[in-house]
Amino acid sequence: MAELRAAGNDPAHGGSAKEKRVASQKKRHDERVAWEAEHGSGQAERDWFVRELQPRLAGISISKIREATGFSPRYASLIRSGQYVPHPVHYRSLQWLAQTLCP
């Protein structure tokens, strides 16, 4: 892998990896657009997330958050630590996770 990267051919950023990443980004974009069309800005939901749900996620492993949402390890870590608030389209999965693992 190091030799490929040094040669300017990083398999993690081209070819099928790029295609998967683009498809995932499009899917997430479409989910957000559909959610916003139905619910609006989601500010009340975001306030609820920060107040009620995020503190419960602090005790859940990053791998479990990833399994429930499909987030990258870094993004799951930022959400768990309270450094980032995800889009409300993901709250149902995260709420289920918190209720299941931290009843």
Number of C-alpha atoms within 10 A of each C-alpha: 10 9 9 10 12 9 9 9 14 15 13 12 12 12 11 11 13 13 12 12 14 12 12 13 12 12 11 16 12 12 14 15 13 13 17 15 9 9 13 11 13 15 12 10 15 17 12 14 20 15 11 12 18 21 15 20 24 15 13 15 13 22 15 16 23 17 13 16 16 15 17 14 12 11 18 23 19 15 18 22 16 15 10 14 16 18 18 21 18 17 18 12 15 23 18 13 20 21 13 9 14 11 8
